Amino acid sequence: MLKIKVFDCEDERNLTDELNNFIENISKIDKEVIDIKYSTSIAIEDEELIYCYSALVMYDDKIVKEYNPKRYELLEKVEEE
């Protein structure tokens, strides 16, 4: 079943660290990241800038698929001039 986790930090380095730790931890329990949505916002409060860095991570159980590479044939070789 698809699940989500939301991260919200005041510093982009903290967000990066939290995301990396989360991805590392879920990979240990046979989960994989499907997608990450990233957002930033800025607010002003009492003449002070407040930054918000957030991310929504969608993850699910790992899907194991059999690898079947496609085969291609060389139909015509193009010579360089």
C-alpha positions in Angstrom: 0.0 0.0 0.0 1.3 3.4 -0.9 2.3 5.5 2.1 3.5 9.1 2.6 5.7 10.9 5.0 6.0 14.7 5.3 9.1 16.5 6.4 9.3 20.2 7.4 12.5 22.0 8.3 13.8 25.5 8.7 17.1 24.7 7.1 17.7 22.8 3.8 20.6 20.9 5.2 18.4 19.5 8.0 15.8 18.5 5.4 18.5 16.8 3.3 19.8 14.9 6.3 16.3 13.8 7.4 15.4 12.7 3.9 18.6 10.7 3.5 18.1 9.0 6.9 14.5 8.2 6.1 15.4 6.7 2.7 18.2 4.7 4.2 16.0 3.3 6.9 13.1 2.3 4.7 15.4 0.6 2.2 16.5 -1.7 5.1 12.9 -2.9 5.5 12.2 -3.6 1.8 10.5 -0.3 1.0 11.3 2.0 -1.8 10.7 5.6 -2.6 8.2 6.2 -5.4 8.4 10.0 -5.6 9.4 13.1 -3.7 7.7 16.4 -3.9 9.7 19.4 -2.7 8.5 22.8 -1.6 9.9 26.0 -0.2 8.1 29.0 1.3 9.1 32.3 3.0 7.2 34.3 5.5 8.0 37.6 7.2 7.3 37.9 10.9 8.3 41.0 12.9 10.7 42.0 10.0 12.4 38.6 10.2 12.4 36.2 7.2 11.3 32.7 8.1 12.1 29.9 5.6 10.3 26.6 5.4 11.7 23.7 3.4 9.4 20.8 3.1 9.1 17.5 1.3 6.5 14.8 0.8 7.9 11.3 0.3 5.7 8.6 -1.3 6.9 5.1 -0.7 5.7 1.5 -1.0 6.9 -2.1 -0.8 9.7 -3.0 -3.2 8.4 -4.4 -6.4 10.7 -7.1 -7.8 10.4 -7.5 -11.5 12.3 -9.9 -13.7 14.8 -8.1 -15.9 14.2 -8.8 -19.6 16.5 -6.6 -21.7 15.3 -5.6 -25.1 17.2 -6.9 -28.1 18.0 -4.6 -30.9 19.4 -5.3 -34.4 21.7 -3.1 -36.4 19.8 -2.4 -39.6 22.2 0.0 -41.3 25.5 1.5 -40.3 25.8 5.2 -41.1 29.3 6.3 -42.2 30.6 9.6 -41.1 31.6 12.0 -43.8 
